Amino acid sequence: MNCLIVDDHVIARSTVSHLLQIDPSLKLIAECESAAEAYQNLAIHKIDLLLLDIEMPGISGIELVKGLSEKRPLIIFISSKKDYAVTAFDLNVVDFITKPITPDRFLKAINKAKEIYSLSSLVLGNHQDDFVFIRDSGVIRRIKLDEINYLEAKGDYVKIYSDEKIYSIHSSLKSIEDKLPGNIFIRVHRSFIVNVGKIDTVEGNTLIIHQNFVPVSDAYKAVLNKRMQIL
């Protein structure tokens, strides 16, 4: 994983940099002393994991995360103050480490990030394919499109609901939407994409798929009605 360290204290950056060397699968791309410098690196490099301090001059670590796009890196907050933990986890970060950092605690957070990272990615060859590949717990699995009932965004994850199983992958819903064939799937809510052929009933702003209730927002309702070709 490509890593970026962001901390205004040089000793803290050096400590994290040294700990990253424990795991050869981690590649340090850069060390940043401010959020502004971090934004510059994020724009240039593909960063998979952000190791981020919270209290920094100017833009804080929390503000930095809020300013990132939907497709953001995995994030581990590192702070000397436990008071930020609740706010940090509300941002769906991987972990929150309290300074001073111990190797054991650091590796625990890294292993957690690596596990999430291994779940990521959904791949489509082209829209003529009737299946997708997903990475599920380190194993690449093929799922037929007609087995997918709907997808739900959950923080940094997307849950894929089929009749047999629920899969979780680390991705944004927008990224997956771009890879799914538009003649089969439609966005019905900020957090939901459904397989049109799986819709059983629609009642107001709720549709039912195999006894599961999926909300439909007003912004997508007209498009959904047109797509369903209601008689």
N, C-alpha and C positions, 0 to 999 in steps of 0.2 A: 504494500500500500504506500502511496505517496503521501508524506506527512508535512505539515506546516506548523511551526511553533510560533505562537504569538504571546509575548510577555514583555513588559517594559523594563524588567529587571534582567540584566545580563547574566547574573548568577543563576537565576531561575531557568533561563533559556539554556544555559550550559548544562544544568542538571538534567533537564528533559532530553536534551540532545544526547547526553551520555547514556541515559536509560534506553533510548531508542536503539542503541547499538547492540543491546542484548538480543534483539530479535532480527535476524538477517533479512526477513521478509519486509521490514519497514525501511523505506527510503526517505531520508530527510531532504526535502526540496529547498527549504529556506527557513531562516529564523527572522522574525519580524518584531520590532519593538513598539509597534503601534497598529491600530486597526486600519489606518490609511495605507500603511505599507502592506498589510495583509490583503486588503482589497486588490492592490496592484498585482500581487502574486497569484491570487485566485483568478484574476482575469487572464493571466498569461499561462499558468500551469494547470494541469489536471491534478487536483488535490483530493485524495480519498479520505484523509483523516486530519482534522484540525484540533491541535492541542492548545487550548486557549485560556489565558488569564482573564479575570473579570474586571478588576479595578485597574484601569489604565487612563492616562491623561487623554482628554478629548473624548473620543468614542470608546465606551466601555465594551467589554467582551459580549455582554448581553445585547447591547445595541448593535454590535457587529452582526451577531447571529440573526437578529430581527431584520437586518438590512439585506440578508442573503436571498438569492432567488429560491424558487421551489426545489430546484435540483441542487442541493447543497451537499458538502462533504459530511461525513460522520464527525461528530463533535464530542470531545472530552474536555470539560471545564476543569481547570486547576486553579484553586483559590485558597487564600489563607483564612477566609471567613466562611464558616458553615452556614451563615444566615442566607447566603445566596442559593443554597441547594434546592429549595422548593421552586424558586423562580427558574432556575436552570432546568430542572426536570420538566417543568411546564413547556419548555421549548423542545421537548422530545430529544434531548441529547443522549448519548450513549452512557456517559457516566460523569460523576462529579468527584474529583479527588481533592482532599484537603492538604495543603502544605503544612509541614514539610513532607515531601513525597518519599515513600519507601519503595524499594524495588518490587516487593510482593504486591503491594497495592497497585502500583503502576501496571504490572503485568496482568493483573486481574482485569483492569480496565481495557488494556490492549487486546486481551483474548476475547473480551466481550465485543469489541469493535470488529475483530477479525471474523467472529462468528456471524455478525450481522452482514459484514462485507461479503462473506461467502454465499449468503442467501440472495445477493443482488443479481439482477439482470433477467430480462425477458427478451427473447430473440425471435424475430420473424424473418424468414427468407424473403417472402414476398406475399402479397395479398391473395395470391391464388392458392397458397398453402391452406390446409384445413386444420392446422395444428400450430402450437407454439412450444418453444422449449423454455423451461424455467429452471433456475438453480435452486434446488430445495435441499437444505442441510448438506451442502457440498456435492450433491448429486444432481446432474442435469436430467430432468424428466420431460417427457413429451406429453402435452395435454391437447386433446382435440378441442377445437373451438366450440363445437356443439355440446361439449361437456361443461363449459363455463356458464354459470347462471348470471353472476354479476361480480363486480369488483368494487372494493371499498377502500378509500384512503384512510390510513390510521397513522398520523404523524409522518415519520420517515418511511413507513411501510405501506404496502398495498396488499390487502387480503383478496385472494382469488377464491370465490366460492363455487364449488362444483357439488354434484349430488353426493359424491363419495368422500370428499375431503376439502379442508380449507388450507390453502397455501399462503404463506407470507413471504414477500420478497421486499428487499430494500430498494425503493424507487419512488419517484413521484407519479401521481396518477396521470399527469399530463404527458410524461415520457412514455408511459404504457399506451395511452390513448393514441399517440402518434404512430404506434406500431401495430395497432389492431385494425382489422378491416372495417371501414365505415359502413359497409353494407350489412354488417352483422351486429355491431355494437354501437351504442349511442350514449352520450353523456346526458344524465338526467338531473344531476346535482353536482355541486362543487366537490362532493366526496364520493360520488357513485357513477359507475358506468354499467349499463346492463346489456345483456344479450336480448335483442328485441324478440327473437323467437321463443324466449323463455317466459315472457310476460303472460300471466294468467288473467289478472284483472287489474283495472285501474279505478280507484275510488278517490276523487278529489285530487289531493296532492300526494297520494300514496299509491304505489303499484305493488302487486303481490306476485312473487316468483317462488313457486313451490313452498307456499306457506311462510315465506319470509317477506317482511315489509320493507320496502325501499322508498325513501322520500323523493319527491319530484319537486324541484324548485320552480317558481313562476318563470324564471329566465329561460328554462329549457322546455316548459310544458307545450308551447305551441309547436316547436320542432318535433317533439315526441308524438303529438297528435297527428301531425302531417305524415310522419314516418309510419305510423301504425295503419294509415289508410282506413280510418274508421268509416264504416258503412252507415 
